[in-house]
Amino acid sequence: MTMTEVSPATRARWLAVSTVAVGTFTIVTSEMLPVGLLTSIASSLGVSAGTAGLMMSAPGLVAAVSAPLLAVTTRRLDRRATLLGLMAVLAVANLVGAFAPSYPVILAARVLTGVSIGGFWAFAAGLATRLVPEKSVGRATSIILGGVSVASVLGVPAATFISSFAGWRMAFAAMGVVALALIAVLYATLPPLPGEGPARTSGSPREWLSGQLKTVLVMTVLIVCGHFAAYTYVQPFLEQVSHAGPALISTILLLYGAAGVVGNFTAGAWAARNPKPVLITRAVLIALGTAALPVIGLPLAVLVVWGFGYGGVGVTLQLWIMRAGGGELGTALFVSAFNVSIALGAFAGGRVVDGFSISAAMWLGAGLAVLTAAVAGIWGRSTTTGS
């Protein structure tokens, strides 16, 4: 009996997919690094906590601009070289942050981090079609974007742990070293990936943004805004409404993150075939989770449902972009919309919390998730065909 063997070429391509996934893990961990270090950084550099919070908003806004800009200006460059360059920028940004003598210096480093995030995510998210056969694109995209989910579960807590015994500068330095090491690994595992010619991004913006891509971008804004309007304030909600202690909150958020990882990988194969029902299902799960929080006393179960639902959103929308023929520029605009929506969602949630209550922010998240499902059901019909 003959055993089916995996060819060396196939193993090499899947190794490249795994390496890119480590890259997405590294950039997202770097982006979220200040979350658990904010108080320490503010105290060390002599700024208020609110001012220190700019270290989180700056990279997201810069990433939103850099993603489409880099997609257009570097479209003819080999993507392997581009990804190596962006990882080098991330390494420099983290190392500069580790040795920053003042707040303006570390904020400038965070701007560089945003450039790396926008470009790397935009190019990496669509690489599956160039690395694996068509039947495996869903799985490969899930692995690449799985780095985002795993960063939320493992990367940020690990950085906070390093800071707890070695200081916040060591956490930045550690991520800088990881990025440096990853440059070598990406160089060794990625094959040449020639850039796209001008034909892939031809046509007027009005023509190119019509129909398919516009619908996916609208859904991205709705569901991401809704998620972050609620999720940004989930910790104070658990403290003030659910009356959960620190240990229970840590456990709940860890399980939420783990559910998100599972949700990411279970969505890939289905979304590659037909993303519309997958997105509708995930939006409904998010709506159920966020709406149930204010009315029932089981935050653990509810947040697992919410985490599982949101965990599949990124990969589903990315595969929808690819199925609609958006190409690299479509992915770049998706990354841009995603990052802007994080900021908008957090801002909108904050206004609702201040004006009404924390529970109202959960209802806002649920409402936008339901609206996403409606848009996908009514206007998402043509985008699933790729026509």
KOLLO-925930 format. One record per residue (C-alpha): residue in one letter; residue number from 0; x, y, z. Coordinates in steps of 0.5 Angstrom, whole numbers, padded with zeros to 4 digits. Layout:
N
+--------+-----+-------+-------+-------+
| residu | num |     x |     y |     z |
+--------+-----+-------+-------+-------+
|      a | NUM |     X |     Y |     Z |
...
+--------+-----+-------+-------+-------+
This chain:
387
+--------+-----+-------+-------+-------+
| residu | num |     x |     y |     z |
+--------+-----+-------+-------+-------+
|      m |   0 |  0000 |  0000 |  0000 |
|      t |   1 |  0003 |  0007 | -0002 |
|      m |   2 |  0003 |  0012 |  0003 |
|      t |   3 |  0001 |  0019 |  0001 |
|      e |   4 |  0007 |  0024 |  0002 |
|      v |   5 |  0007 |  0031 |  0003 |
|      s |   6 |  0012 |  0034 | -0002 |
|      p |   7 |  0018 |  0038 |  0000 |
|      a |   8 |  0015 |  0044 | -0004 |
|      t |   9 |  0008 |  0044 | -0001 |
|      r |  10 |  0012 |  0043 |  0006 |
|      a |  11 |  0016 |  0049 |  0004 |
|      r |  12 |  0009 |  0053 |  0002 |
|      w |  13 |  0006 |  0051 |  0009 |
|      l |  14 |  0012 |  0053 |  0013 |
|      a |  15 |  0012 |  0060 |  0009 |
|      v |  16 |  0004 |  0061 |  0011 |
|      s |  17 |  0006 |  0059 |  0019 |
|      t |  18 |  0012 |  0064 |  0019 |
|      v |  19 |  0007 |  0070 |  0016 |
|      a |  20 |  0002 |  0068 |  0022 |
|      v |  21 |  0008 |  0069 |  0027 |
|      g |  22 |  0009 |  0076 |  0023 |
|      t |  23 |  0002 |  0078 |  0024 |
|      f |  24 |  0002 |  0075 |  0031 |
|      t |  25 |  0008 |  0080 |  0032 |
|      i |  26 |  0005 |  0086 |  0029 |
|      v |  27 | -0001 |  0086 |  0033 |
|      t |  28 |  0003 |  0084 |  0040 |
|      s |  29 |  0007 |  0090 |  0038 |
|      e |  30 |  0001 |  0095 |  0037 |
|      m |  31 | -0003 |  0092 |  0043 |
|      l |  32 |  0004 |  0093 |  0048 |
|      p |  33 |  0002 |  0099 |  0052 |
|      v |  34 | -0005 |  0096 |  0054 |
|      g |  35 | -0002 |  0093 |  0060 |
|      l |  36 |  0004 |  0098 |  0061 |
|      l |  37 |  0000 |  0104 |  0060 |
|      t |  38 |  0001 |  0106 |  0068 |
|      s |  39 |  0008 |  0105 |  0068 |
|      i |  40 |  0010 |  0108 |  0062 |
|      a |  41 |  0006 |  0115 |  0064 |
|      s |  42 |  0010 |  0115 |  0071 |
|      s |  43 |  0017 |  0113 |  0068 |
|      l |  44 |  0016 |  0119 |  0063 |
|      g |  45 |  0012 |  0124 |  0067 |
|      v |  46 |  0006 |  0124 |  0063 |
|      s |  47 | -0001 |  0123 |  0065 |
|      a |  48 | -0005 |  0117 |  0063 |
|      g |  49 | -0009 |  0120 |  0058 |
|      t |  50 | -0003 |  0123 |  0054 |
|      a |  51 |  0000 |  0116 |  0055 |
|      g |  52 | -0006 |  0113 |  0051 |
|      l |  53 | -0004 |  0116 |  0045 |
|      m |  54 |  0001 |  0111 |  0044 |
|      m |  55 | -0005 |  0106 |  0043 |
|      s |  56 | -0009 |  0111 |  0038 |
|      a |  57 | -0003 |  0113 |  0034 |
|      p |  58 | -0001 |  0107 |  0031 |
|      g |  59 | -0008 |  0105 |  0029 |
|      l |  60 | -0009 |  0112 |  0025 |
|      v |  61 | -0003 |  0111 |  0022 |
|      a |  62 | -0004 |  0104 |  0020 |
|      a |  63 | -0011 |  0106 |  0017 |
|      v |  64 | -0007 |  0111 |  0012 |
|      s |  65 | -0001 |  0107 |  0011 |
|      a |  66 | -0004 |  0101 |  0009 |
|      p |  67 | -0007 |  0103 |  0002 |
|      l |  68 | -0002 |  0108 |  0001 |
|      l |  69 |  0003 |  0103 |  0001 |
|      a |  70 | -0001 |  0098 | -0003 |
|      v |  71 | -0001 |  0103 | -0009 |
|      t |  72 |  0006 |  0106 | -0008 |
|      t |  73 |  0010 |  0099 | -0007 |
|      r |  74 |  0005 |  0095 | -0012 |
|      r |  75 |  0011 |  0093 | -0017 |
|      l |  76 |  0016 |  0091 | -0011 |
|      d |  77 |  0017 |  0084 | -0009 |
|      r |  78 |  0012 |  0082 | -0003 |
|      r |  79 |  0018 |  0078 |  0000 |
|      a |  80 |  0022 |  0084 |  0000 |
|      t |  81 |  0017 |  0089 |  0002 |
|      l |  82 |  0015 |  0084 |  0008 |
|      l |  83 |  0022 |  0084 |  0010 |
|      g |  84 |  0023 |  0092 |  0010 |
|      l |  85 |  0016 |  0093 |  0014 |
|      m |  86 |  0019 |  0088 |  0020 |
|      a |  87 |  0025 |  0091 |  0020 |
|      v |  88 |  0021 |  0098 |  0021 |
|      l |  89 |  0018 |  0094 |  0027 |
|      a |  90 |  0024 |  0092 |  0030 |
|      v |  91 |  0027 |  0099 |  0030 |
|      a |  92 |  0020 |  0102 |  0033 |
|      n |  93 |  0020 |  0097 |  0039 |
|      l |  94 |  0028 |  0098 |  0040 |
|      v |  95 |  0027 |  0106 |  0040 |
|      g |  96 |  0021 |  0105 |  0044 |
|      a |  97 |  0025 |  0101 |  0049 |
|      f |  98 |  0031 |  0106 |  0050 |
|      a |  99 |  0026 |  0112 |  0049 |
|      p | 100 |  0029 |  0118 |  0054 |
|      s | 101 |  0022 |  0122 |  0053 |
|      y | 102 |  0015 |  0121 |  0051 |
|      p | 103 |  0016 |  0125 |  0044 |
|      v | 104 |  0021 |  0120 |  0042 |
|      i | 105 |  0017 |  0114 |  0044 |
|      l | 106 |  0011 |  0117 |  0041 |
|      a | 107 |  0015 |  0117 |  0034 |
|      a | 108 |  0017 |  0110 |  0035 |
|      r | 109 |  0009 |  0108 |  0036 |
|      v | 110 |  0008 |  0112 |  0029 |
|      l | 111 |  0013 |  0107 |  0026 |
|      t | 112 |  0010 |  0102 |  0029 |
|      g | 113 |  0003 |  0104 |  0025 |
|      v | 114 |  0007 |  0104 |  0019 |
|      s | 115 |  0009 |  0097 |  0020 |
|      i | 116 |  0002 |  0095 |  0022 |
|      g | 117 | -0002 |  0098 |  0016 |
|      g | 118 |  0003 |  0095 |  0011 |
|      f | 119 |  0005 |  0088 |  0014 |
|      w | 120 | -0003 |  0086 |  0015 |
|      a | 121 | -0005 |  0089 |  0008 |
|      f | 122 |  0000 |  0085 |  0004 |
|      a | 123 |  0000 |  0079 |  0009 |
|      a | 124 | -0007 |  0078 |  0009 |
|      g | 125 | -0008 |  0076 |  0002 |
|      l | 126 | -0002 |  0072 |  0001 |
|      a | 127 | -0005 |  0065 |  0002 |
|      t | 128 | -0008 |  0065 | -0006 |
|      r | 129 |  0000 |  0066 | -0008 |
|      l | 130 |  0003 |  0061 | -0003 |
|      v | 131 | -0002 |  0055 | -0003 |
|      p | 132 | -0007 |  0051 | -0008 |
|      e | 133 | -0014 |  0054 | -0008 |
|      k | 134 | -0017 |  0049 | -0004 |
|      s | 135 | -0013 |  0051 |  0002 |
|      v | 136 | -0014 |  0058 |  0001 |
|      g | 137 | -0019 |  0058 |  0007 |
|      r | 138 | -0015 |  0054 |  0012 |
|      a | 139 | -0008 |  0058 |  0010 |
|      t | 140 | -0012 |  0065 |  0011 |
|      s | 141 | -0014 |  0063 |  0018 |
|      i | 142 | -0007 |  0061 |  0020 |
|      i | 143 | -0005 |  0068 |  0017 |
|      l | 144 | -0010 |  0072 |  0021 |
|      g | 145 | -0010 |  0067 |  0027 |
|      g | 146 | -0004 |  0071 |  0029 |
|      v | 147 | -0008 |  0076 |  0031 |
|      s | 148 | -0013 |  0072 |  0035 |
|      v | 149 | -0007 |  0069 |  0039 |
|      a | 150 | -0003 |  0076 |  0040 |
|      s | 151 | -0010 |  0078 |  0044 |
|      v | 152 | -0009 |  0071 |  0048 |
|      l | 153 | -0002 |  0070 |  0049 |
|      g | 154 |  0002 |  0076 |  0046 |
|      v | 155 | -0001 |  0082 |  0051 |
|      p | 156 | -0001 |  0078 |  0057 |
|      a | 157 |  0006 |  0075 |  0056 |
|      a | 158 |  0009 |  0083 |  0055 |
|      t | 159 |  0005 |  0085 |  0061 |
|      f | 160 |  0009 |  0079 |  0065 |
|      i | 161 |  0015 |  0081 |  0062 |
|      s | 162 |  0014 |  0088 |  0065 |
|      s | 163 |  0012 |  0086 |  0072 |
|      f | 164 |  0019 |  0083 |  0073 |
|      a | 165 |  0024 |  0087 |  0068 |
|      g | 166 |  0020 |  0093 |  0067 |
|      w | 167 |  0016 |  0096 |  0061 |
|      r | 168 |  0023 |  0098 |  0057 |
|      m | 169 |  0024 |  0090 |  0057 |
|      a | 170 |  0018 |  0088 |  0054 |
|      f | 171 |  0019 |  0093 |  0048 |
|      a | 172 |  0026 |  0090 |  0047 |
|      a | 173 |  0023 |  0083 |  0047 |
|      m | 174 |  0019 |  0085 |  0042 |
|      g | 175 |  0024 |  0088 |  0038 |
|      v | 176 |  0029 |  0082 |  0038 |
|      v | 177 |  0023 |  0078 |  0036 |
|      a | 178 |  0022 |  0082 |  0030 |
|      l | 179 |  0029 |  0082 |  0028 |
|      a | 180 |  0029 |  0074 |  0029 |
|      l | 181 |  0023 |  0074 |  0024 |
|      i | 182 |  0027 |  0078 |  0019 |
|      a | 183 |  0031 |  0072 |  0018 |
|      v | 184 |  0026 |  0067 |  0018 |
|      l | 185 |  0022 |  0071 |  0013 |
|      y | 186 |  0028 |  0071 |  0009 |
|      a | 187 |  0029 |  0064 |  0009 |
|      t | 188 |  0022 |  0061 |  0008 |
|      l | 189 |  0018 |  0066 |  0004 |
|      p | 190 |  0019 |  0065 | -0004 |
|      p | 191 |  0020 |  0071 | -0009 |
|      l | 192 |  0013 |  0074 | -0009 |
|      p | 193 |  0013 |  0079 | -0015 |
|      g | 194 |  0009 |  0085 | -0014 |
|      e | 195 |  0003 |  0087 | -0018 |
|      g | 196 |  0003 |  0091 | -0025 |
|      p | 197 | -0002 |  0097 | -0026 |
|      a | 198 | -0007 |  0093 | -0029 |
|      r | 199 | -0009 |  0090 | -0022 |
|      t | 200 | -0011 |  0097 | -0019 |
|      s | 201 | -0013 |  0100 | -0026 |
|      g | 202 | -0020 |  0104 | -0026 |
|      s | 203 | -0023 |  0110 | -0023 |
|      p | 204 | -0024 |  0110 | -0015 |
|      r | 205 | -0031 |  0111 | -0017 |
|      e | 206 | -0032 |  0105 | -0021 |
|      w | 207 | -0027 |  0100 | -0017 |
|      l | 208 | -0031 |  0102 | -0011 |
|      s | 209 | -0037 |  0100 | -0013 |
|      g | 210 | -0042 |  0094 | -0011 |
|      q | 211 | -0038 |  0089 | -0008 |
|      l | 212 | -0032 |  0092 | -0005 |
|      k | 213 | -0036 |  0098 | -0002 |
|      t | 214 | -0041 |  0093 |  0001 |
|      v | 215 | -0036 |  0089 |  0005 |
|      l | 216 | -0032 |  0095 |  0007 |
|      v | 217 | -0039 |  0098 |  0010 |
|      m | 218 | -0040 |  0091 |  0014 |
|      t | 219 | -0033 |  0092 |  0016 |
|      v | 220 | -0034 |  0099 |  0019 |
|      l | 221 | -0041 |  0097 |  0022 |
|      i | 222 | -0039 |  0090 |  0026 |
|      v | 223 | -0032 |  0093 |  0028 |
|      c | 224 | -0035 |  0099 |  0031 |
|      g | 225 | -0040 |  0095 |  0034 |
|      h | 226 | -0035 |  0090 |  0037 |
|      f | 227 | -0030 |  0095 |  0040 |
|      a | 228 | -0036 |  0100 |  0042 |
|      a | 229 | -0038 |  0094 |  0047 |
|      y | 230 | -0031 |  0091 |  0048 |
|      t | 231 | -0027 |  0097 |  0050 |
|      y | 232 | -0031 |  0097 |  0056 |
|      v | 233 | -0032 |  0090 |  0058 |
|      q | 234 | -0027 |  0090 |  0064 |
|      p | 235 | -0031 |  0096 |  0067 |
|      f | 236 | -0038 |  0093 |  0066 |
|      l | 237 | -0035 |  0086 |  0069 |
|      e | 238 | -0033 |  0090 |  0075 |
|      q | 239 | -0039 |  0095 |  0076 |
|      v | 240 | -0045 |  0091 |  0073 |
|      s | 241 | -0043 |  0084 |  0074 |
|      h | 242 | -0039 |  0085 |  0080 |
|      a | 243 | -0033 |  0080 |  0078 |
|      g | 244 | -0026 |  0081 |  0082 |
|      p | 245 | -0020 |  0081 |  0078 |
|      a | 246 | -0018 |  0074 |  0078 |
|      l | 247 | -0025 |  0072 |  0075 |
|      i | 248 | -0024 |  0078 |  0070 |
|      s | 249 | -0018 |  0075 |  0068 |
|      t | 250 | -0020 |  0068 |  0067 |
|      i | 251 | -0026 |  0071 |  0063 |
|      l | 252 | -0022 |  0075 |  0058 |
|      l | 253 | -0017 |  0069 |  0057 |
|      l | 254 | -0023 |  0064 |  0056 |
|      y | 255 | -0026 |  0070 |  0051 |
|      g | 256 | -0019 |  0070 |  0047 |
|      a | 257 | -0019 |  0063 |  0047 |
|      a | 258 | -0026 |  0062 |  0044 |
|      g | 259 | -0024 |  0068 |  0039 |
|      v | 260 | -0018 |  0063 |  0037 |
|      v | 261 | -0023 |  0057 |  0036 |
|      g | 262 | -0028 |  0062 |  0032 |
|      n | 263 | -0022 |  0064 |  0027 |
|      f | 264 | -0020 |  0057 |  0025 |
|      t | 265 | -0027 |  0054 |  0025 |
|      a | 266 | -0029 |  0060 |  0020 |
|      g | 267 | -0024 |  0059 |  0015 |
|      a | 268 | -0026 |  0053 |  0011 |
|      w | 269 | -0033 |  0055 |  0011 |
|      a | 270 | -0032 |  0062 |  0009 |
|      a | 271 | -0028 |  0061 |  0003 |
|      r | 272 | -0034 |  0057 |  0000 |
|      n | 273 | -0039 |  0062 |  0002 |
|      p | 274 | -0037 |  0068 |  0007 |
|      k | 275 | -0044 |  0071 |  0007 |
|      p | 276 | -0048 |  0066 |  0012 |
|      v | 277 | -0041 |  0065 |  0016 |
|      l | 278 | -0041 |  0073 |  0017 |
|      i | 279 | -0049 |  0073 |  0018 |
|      t | 280 | -0048 |  0067 |  0024 |
|      r | 281 | -0042 |  0071 |  0027 |
|      a | 282 | -0046 |  0078 |  0027 |
|      v | 283 | -0052 |  0074 |  0030 |
|      l | 284 | -0047 |  0071 |  0036 |
|      i | 285 | -0044 |  0078 |  0037 |
|      a | 286 | -0051 |  0081 |  0038 |
|      l | 287 | -0053 |  0075 |  0042 |
|      g | 288 | -0047 |  0076 |  0047 |
|      t | 289 | -0047 |  0083 |  0048 |
|      a | 290 | -0055 |  0084 |  0049 |
|      a | 291 | -0055 |  0078 |  0054 |
|      l | 292 | -0049 |  0081 |  0058 |
|      p | 293 | -0054 |  0087 |  0061 |
|      v | 294 | -0059 |  0082 |  0063 |
|      i | 295 | -0057 |  0075 |  0065 |
|      g | 296 | -0052 |  0074 |  0070 |
|      l | 297 | -0047 |  0069 |  0067 |
|      p | 298 | -0042 |  0073 |  0064 |
|      l | 299 | -0037 |  0067 |  0063 |
|      a | 300 | -0042 |  0063 |  0058 |
|      v | 301 | -0044 |  0070 |  0054 |
|      l | 302 | -0037 |  0072 |  0053 |
|      v | 303 | -0035 |  0065 |  0050 |
|      v | 304 | -0040 |  0066 |  0045 |
|      w | 305 | -0038 |  0073 |  0044 |
|      g | 306 | -0031 |  0071 |  0043 |
|      f | 307 | -0033 |  0065 |  0038 |
|      g | 308 | -0037 |  0070 |  0034 |
|      y | 309 | -0032 |  0076 |  0033 |
|      g | 310 | -0026 |  0071 |  0032 |
|      g | 311 | -0029 |  0069 |  0026 |
|      v | 312 | -0030 |  0076 |  0023 |
|      g | 313 | -0023 |  0078 |  0021 |
|      v | 314 | -0022 |  0072 |  0016 |
|      t | 315 | -0029 |  0072 |  0014 |
|      l | 316 | -0029 |  0079 |  0011 |
|      q | 317 | -0022 |  0078 |  0008 |
|      l | 318 | -0024 |  0072 |  0004 |
|      w | 319 | -0030 |  0076 |  0002 |
|      i | 320 | -0025 |  0081 |  0000 |
|      m | 321 | -0021 |  0076 | -0004 |
|      r | 322 | -0027 |  0073 | -0007 |
|      a | 323 | -0030 |  0079 | -0010 |
|      g | 324 | -0023 |  0080 | -0013 |
|      g | 325 | -0021 |  0086 | -0009 |
|      g | 326 | -0014 |  0084 | -0010 |
|      e | 327 | -0008 |  0088 | -0005 |
|      l | 328 | -0011 |  0095 | -0006 |
|      g | 329 | -0018 |  0091 | -0003 |
|      t | 330 | -0014 |  0088 |  0003 |
|      a | 331 | -0011 |  0095 |  0004 |
|      l | 332 | -0017 |  0099 |  0004 |
|      f | 333 | -0020 |  0093 |  0009 |
|      v | 334 | -0014 |  0094 |  0014 |
|      s | 335 | -0015 |  0101 |  0013 |
|      a | 336 | -0023 |  0101 |  0015 |
|      f | 337 | -0022 |  0096 |  0020 |
|      n | 338 | -0017 |  0100 |  0024 |
|      v | 339 | -0021 |  0107 |  0023 |
|      s | 340 | -0027 |  0103 |  0026 |
|      i | 341 | -0023 |  0101 |  0032 |
|      a | 342 | -0022 |  0108 |  0034 |
|      l | 343 | -0029 |  0110 |  0032 |
|      g | 344 | -0032 |  0104 |  0036 |
|      a | 345 | -0028 |  0106 |  0042 |
|      f | 346 | -0030 |  0113 |  0041 |
|      a | 347 | -0037 |  0112 |  0040 |
|      g | 348 | -0038 |  0107 |  0046 |
|      g | 349 | -0034 |  0112 |  0051 |
|      r | 350 | -0040 |  0117 |  0049 |
|      v | 351 | -0045 |  0112 |  0050 |
|      v | 352 | -0042 |  0110 |  0057 |
|      d | 353 | -0041 |  0117 |  0059 |
|      g | 354 | -0048 |  0120 |  0057 |
|      f | 355 | -0052 |  0113 |  0059 |
|      s | 356 | -0049 |  0107 |  0062 |
|      i | 357 | -0044 |  0102 |  0061 |
|      s | 358 | -0050 |  0097 |  0059 |
|      a | 359 | -0052 |  0102 |  0054 |
|      a | 360 | -0045 |  0101 |  0050 |
|      m | 361 | -0047 |  0093 |  0050 |
|      w | 362 | -0053 |  0095 |  0047 |
|      l | 363 | -0050 |  0099 |  0042 |
|      g | 364 | -0045 |  0093 |  0040 |
|      a | 365 | -0051 |  0089 |  0039 |
|      g | 366 | -0055 |  0094 |  0035 |
|      l | 367 | -0049 |  0095 |  0030 |
|      a | 368 | -0048 |  0087 |  0030 |
|      v | 369 | -0055 |  0086 |  0028 |
|      l | 370 | -0055 |  0092 |  0022 |
|      t | 371 | -0049 |  0088 |  0020 |
|      a | 372 | -0053 |  0082 |  0019 |
|      a | 373 | -0058 |  0085 |  0015 |
|      v | 374 | -0053 |  0089 |  0010 |
|      a | 375 | -0050 |  0082 |  0009 |
|      g | 376 | -0057 |  0079 |  0008 |
|      i | 377 | -0060 |  0084 |  0004 |
|      w | 378 | -0054 |  0087 |  0000 |
|      g | 379 | -0049 |  0082 |  0000 |
|      r | 380 | -0052 |  0078 | -0005 |
|      s | 381 | -0048 |  0079 | -0011 |
|      t | 382 | -0041 |  0080 | -0007 |
|      t | 383 | -0041 |  0072 | -0005 |
|      t | 384 | -0041 |  0070 | -0013 |
|      g | 385 | -0035 |  0074 | -0015 |
|      s | 386 | -0039 |  0077 | -0021 |
+--------+-----+-------+-------+-------+
